Amino acid sequence: MAGAGLSRGADILSFLSGLLTGGGGTAVGLSIGSSSIKLVELKKAGKSWKLLHFGIVQLPENVIVNREIVNQIAVVESIKTLVGQIRLNSKAVCTALSGTALIIKRMSVEAPNPRELQDQVFWEAEQYLPFDVSEVVMDFHTISKTRDGKTDVILVAVKRGVLDSYMSSVEDAGLSPKVVDSDFFALQNVFEANYPVNPSEAVALIDIGAAASKMVVVHTGVPVFTKDTALGGRNLTSEIQRNLNLTYADAETLKMGGSGPLPQEVSDLMQIAADNFATEIKRSLDFYSASSSGAPVSSILLGGGSARIPNLSRTVEDVTGLPTQIINPFNAISYDPAVFTQDYLNAIAPLAAVPIGLALRLGAR
């Protein structure tokens, strides 16, 4: 899959433990989000993959702020809780970063020969970095040669301190981080593993998490546009909490379905949230259309916990005019029906997209 090749551009990670793969024909994806941690283990089944394990644990409030770990002990204990619940076949994992500490930039550079390409990429990259170059780890992946003789690359840079905090959290929990990828590339991986790719069309993949929404537009195996916005499901939870005078935990439970019919006030707040998400998605797509010469977006796939907000897909479709549906990471990934029911898979599908994409990334090594 194209994501496997491109994700080497996110191999900010090769410098970790580099070239080892998951053990026993399995691959583990670990997604550390702002409100929860999700763990997936896949097993190789012929030319495809089979779901072995899926687990999720909620994080206490303010453990991760602006996608940076501020309470490492809580993160480590939460990962340990997950690992204690799941008997993993391998401790080797792929995890991911996102947020303002991560920079993804497509750029064209002139380099007389391949040996000088890295120096030229890293030299030109300095103008795009909002922090000192000494504070970052960088890598890049070559996409193609342009007609004017330049080399088209994807640059990935991350603040070293943020990378180190995620790495040490995973290691302190008893796991071995072999690859650190990005949520954007994980979405691309899971899409290309489960959906047919039309070379004449671009697809927008959007993960709506608790604290942020991440969009990647994919065309012919290349992430031609990425956008990270600070609009997530936590905003809706806070509104429900404030309007109904609930605890944050009770408001979150009510947002996710709770039990029984929803109060009209909650339904109204959910529709407002759906409208806000749809408007932000439309704004991002308009920016892509105006700033890119790439193919127009033909459809939208939504993932993340907040993708389950009632009527969100329909609202996004109405506002953007594009076919929109919830991403299904189990289209081409098999499972044991004695272990996972279809209703359960439907419920976790948007939540599982990123961790499955991470597992696929590790499995492709």
C-alpha positions in Angstrom: 0.0 0.0 0.0 1.2 3.5 -0.7 1.0 4.4 2.9 3.7 1.9 3.7 6.1 3.6 1.4 5.3 7.1 2.4 5.2 6.4 6.0 9.0 5.9 5.8 8.9 9.7 5.6 7.5 9.5 9.1 10.2 7.2 10.1 11.4 9.8 12.5 11.7 6.6 14.0 14.2 4.7 12.1 16.6 6.1 14.6 14.7 4.3 17.3 15.1 0.6 17.0 14.9 0.7 13.4 14.5 -2.4 11.4 12.7 -4.8 13.7 9.2 -6.0 13.0 6.4 -7.2 15.3 6.9 -10.7 16.6 5.0 -13.9 15.7 3.4 -12.4 12.5 1.5 -9.8 14.5 1.6 -6.0 14.5 0.5 -3.7 17.3 -0.8 -0.1 17.0 -0.9 2.2 20.0 -2.8 5.5 19.7 -2.3 7.9 22.5 -5.1 10.5 22.2 -6.1 13.5 24.4 -8.9 11.6 26.1 -8.1 7.9 25.6 -5.5 5.4 24.6 -6.3 2.7 22.1 -4.5 -0.5 21.4 -4.9 -2.8 18.4 -3.1 -6.1 17.6 -3.4 -7.6 14.1 -2.2 -11.0 12.8 -1.1 -11.7 9.3 -3.6 -13.9 7.5 -2.3 -14.8 4.1 -2.0 -11.5 2.2 -4.3 -9.6 4.5 -4.7 -9.1 8.3 -7.0 -10.4 11.1 -8.1 -8.5 14.2 -6.8 -10.2 17.3 -7.3 -7.6 20.0 -8.8 -4.1 20.5 -8.7 -2.2 23.8 -9.4 1.3 25.0 -8.9 3.1 28.3 -10.0 6.6 29.1 -7.5 9.1 30.4 -8.1 11.5 33.3 -8.6 15.1 32.4 -5.6 17.3 31.5 -3.2 14.4 31.2 -2.4 15.4 27.6 -2.8 19.1 26.8 -2.4 20.5 23.3 -1.3 17.0 22.3 1.7 17.1 24.7 2.0 14.8 27.7 1.9 16.8 31.0 1.3 13.8 33.3 3.5 11.0 32.1 2.8 8.8 35.1 -0.9 8.8 34.3 -0.2 7.9 30.6 2.2 5.1 31.6 -0.4 3.6 34.1 -3.1 3.8 31.5 -1.0 1.9 28.9 -0.2 -0.7 31.6 -3.9 -1.1 32.3 -4.5 -1.8 28.6 -1.6 -4.2 28.4 -2.8 -6.0 31.5 -6.2 -6.5 29.9 -4.8 -7.8 26.6 -2.5 -10.7 26.2 -0.3 -9.3 23.4 1.7 -11.6 21.2 4.3 -8.8 20.7 5.6 -5.9 22.7 6.8 -4.1 19.6 4.4 -1.3 18.8 3.9 1.6 16.4 2.6 4.8 18.0 1.9 8.3 16.6 2.2 12.0 17.1 0.1 14.9 16.1 -0.5 18.6 17.0 1.6 21.7 16.7 4.8 19.9 17.7 4.6 17.9 14.4 5.3 19.6 11.0 4.4 17.9 7.7 5.4 19.9 4.6 5.5 19.0 0.9 8.4 20.8 -0.7 10.5 20.9 -3.9 14.2 21.2 -3.7 17.1 21.4 -6.1 19.9 18.9 -5.5 22.6 18.0 -8.1 22.7 14.4 -6.9 21.0 12.1 -4.4 23.9 12.4 -1.9 23.2 16.1 -1.5 19.5 15.8 -1.3 19.2 15.3 2.5 21.5 18.3 3.2 19.4 20.5 0.9 16.1 19.3 2.3 17.1 19.9 5.9 18.7 23.3 5.0 15.5 24.5 3.3 13.3 23.0 6.0 14.6 25.5 8.6 12.4 28.3 7.1 9.2 26.2 7.7 10.0 25.3 11.3 8.3 27.4 14.1 11.0 26.3 16.5 14.8 26.1 16.6 16.2 23.4 14.3 18.3 22.2 17.2 15.1 21.2 19.0 13.7 18.9 16.3 14.1 15.6 14.7 13.5 15.6 10.9 13.1 13.0 8.1 11.8 13.1 4.6 10.5 10.9 1.8 11.1 11.4 -1.9 7.8 11.5 -3.9 9.0 12.2 -7.5 11.1 14.3 -9.8 9.4 17.4 -11.1 9.6 18.5 -14.7 11.9 21.4 -13.9 14.5 19.0 -12.4 13.6 19.5 -8.8 12.8 16.7 -6.3 9.4 16.6 -4.7 9.6 15.4 -1.0 7.5 15.2 2.1 9.2 16.6 5.1 8.3 15.5 8.6 9.7 17.3 11.7 8.8 16.9 15.4 10.0 18.6 18.5 12.5 16.3 20.2 11.1 16.8 23.7 7.6 15.8 22.6 8.9 12.7 20.8 11.0 11.7 23.8 8.1 12.0 26.2 5.9 9.7 24.1 8.8 7.3 23.6 9.6 7.1 27.3 5.9 6.7 28.2 5.6 3.7 25.9 8.9 2.2 27.2 8.0 2.7 30.8 4.8 0.8 30.3 6.8 -2.2 29.2 6.4 -1.9 25.4 9.0 -1.4 22.7 8.3 1.5 20.3 9.7 0.4 17.0 8.1 3.1 14.9 6.6 6.5 15.6 4.3 7.6 12.8 1.7 10.3 12.5 -2.1 10.2 12.8 -2.3 11.5 9.2 -0.3 8.7 7.7 -2.2 6.1 9.9 -5.5 7.3 8.3 -4.0 6.9 4.9 -2.8 3.4 5.7 -6.2 2.2 6.9 -7.9 3.8 4.0 -5.7 2.2 1.4 -5.9 -1.2 3.1 -9.7 -1.2 3.1 -11.0 0.9 0.1 -10.4 0.8 -3.7 -8.2 3.7 -4.9 -9.3 5.7 -7.9 -6.2 7.5 -9.4 -8.4 10.3 -10.8 -9.9 11.2 -7.4 -8.8 12.5 -4.1 -10.3 11.5 -0.8 -10.5 13.5 2.4 -9.9 11.4 5.6 -10.8 13.2 8.8 -10.3 12.0 12.4 -12.4 14.0 14.9 -10.9 13.4 18.3 -11.5 14.9 21.7 -9.3 18.0 21.4 -8.7 18.3 17.6 -9.7 17.3 14.1 -7.1 16.0 11.7 -7.6 16.0 7.9 -5.5 14.4 5.2 -6.4 14.6 1.6 -4.9 11.6 -0.2 -4.4 11.3 -4.0 -2.5 8.5 -5.8 -0.9 7.3 -2.6 0.4 10.8 -1.5 -1.0 13.0 1.3 -1.3 16.1 -0.8 -2.8 18.2 2.1 -2.9 18.0 5.9 -4.7 20.2 8.4 -4.9 20.0 12.2 -7.5 22.2 13.9 -8.3 22.6 17.6 -11.9 21.6 17.2 -12.9 18.4 18.9 -15.6 16.5 20.7 -14.5 17.9 24.1 -16.2 21.2 23.1 -19.5 19.4 22.9 -19.0 17.6 26.2 -18.3 20.9 27.9 -21.4 22.5 26.5 -23.6 19.5 27.7 -21.9 19.7 31.1 -22.6 23.5 31.4 -26.1 23.4 30.1 -27.3 20.4 32.1 -25.2 21.1 35.2 -23.5 17.6 35.0 -20.1 16.3 35.8 -17.7 16.1 32.9 -17.9 12.3 33.0 -21.7 12.2 33.0 -21.8 14.7 30.2 -19.4 12.5 28.2 -21.5 9.4 28.8 -24.6 11.3 27.7 -22.9 12.5 24.5 -21.8 8.9 23.6 -25.4 7.6 23.9 -26.0 7.0 27.6 -29.2 5.1 28.1 -32.6 6.0 27.0 -33.7 8.9 24.7 -31.6 12.1 24.7 -33.0 15.2 26.2 -34.0 17.7 23.5 -31.5 20.2 24.8 -28.7 17.6 24.2 -30.0 16.8 20.7 -29.9 20.5 19.9 -26.3 20.9 21.2 -25.3 17.9 19.1 -26.7 19.4 16.0 -24.9 22.7 16.7 -21.7 20.7 17.1 -22.3 18.8 13.9 -22.9 22.1 12.1 -19.6 23.5 13.5 -17.6 20.4 12.4 -19.2 20.5 8.9 -18.4 24.2 8.5 -14.8 23.7 9.6 -14.4 20.8 7.2 -15.9 22.8 4.3 -13.5 25.7 5.2 -10.5 23.3 5.1 -11.6 21.8 1.8 -12.1 25.2 0.3 -8.5 26.1 1.3 -7.2 22.9 -0.2 -9.0 23.6 -3.5 -7.7 27.2 -3.6 -4.1 26.3 -2.7 -3.5 23.0 -4.5 -3.3 21.9 -8.0 -4.2 18.4 -7.0 -7.3 16.4 -7.9 -10.6 17.6 -6.4 -11.9 15.8 -3.4 -14.6 13.3 -4.4 -15.7 11.9 -1.0 -15.1 12.2 2.7 -14.5 9.5 5.3 -14.9 10.3 9.0 -13.1 8.7 11.9 -12.4 9.4 15.6 -14.7 9.1 18.6 -16.7 12.2 17.8 -17.5 10.9 14.3 -20.3 9.1 16.2 -22.2 12.3 16.9 -25.7 11.7 15.5 -26.4 13.1 12.0 -22.7 14.3 11.6 -22.1 12.4 8.3 -25.4 13.7 6.8 -24.6 17.3 8.0 -21.1 17.2 6.5 -22.5 15.8 3.3 -25.2 18.6 3.1 -22.7 21.4 3.8 -19.8 20.1 1.6 -21.9 18.6 -1.2 -19.7 15.5 -1.0 -20.6 11.9 -0.2 -19.7 11.3 3.4 -19.6 8.2 5.6 -18.0 6.8 8.7 -14.7 5.0 7.9 -14.8 1.2 8.2 -11.3 -0.2 9.0 -12.8 -3.7 8.9 -13.8 -3.8 5.2 -10.7 -5.9 4.4 -9.6 -6.9 7.9 -11.0 -10.2 9.0 -12.0 -11.1 12.6 -13.3 -14.1 14.6 -17.2 -13.7 15.0 -17.0 -15.7 18.2 -14.8 -12.9 19.7 -16.1 -9.8 18.0 -19.8 -9.2 17.1 -20.8 -7.0 14.2 -22.5 -4.6 16.5 -19.3 -4.2 18.5 -17.2 -3.6 15.4 -19.6 -1.0 14.1 -19.4 0.8 17.5 -15.5 0.8 17.5 -14.9 1.3 13.8 -14.3 5.1 13.9 -12.2 4.7 17.1 -10.1 1.9 15.7 -9.1 3.6 12.4 -5.9 5.3 13.6 -4.6 2.4 15.8 -5.3 -0.1 13.0 -3.5 2.2 10.6 -0.5 2.2 13.0 -0.5 -1.5 13.2 -0.5 -1.8 9.4 2.4 0.6 9.3 4.4 -1.7 11.6 3.3 -4.8 9.7 4.5 -3.3 6.4 8.1 -3.1 7.6 
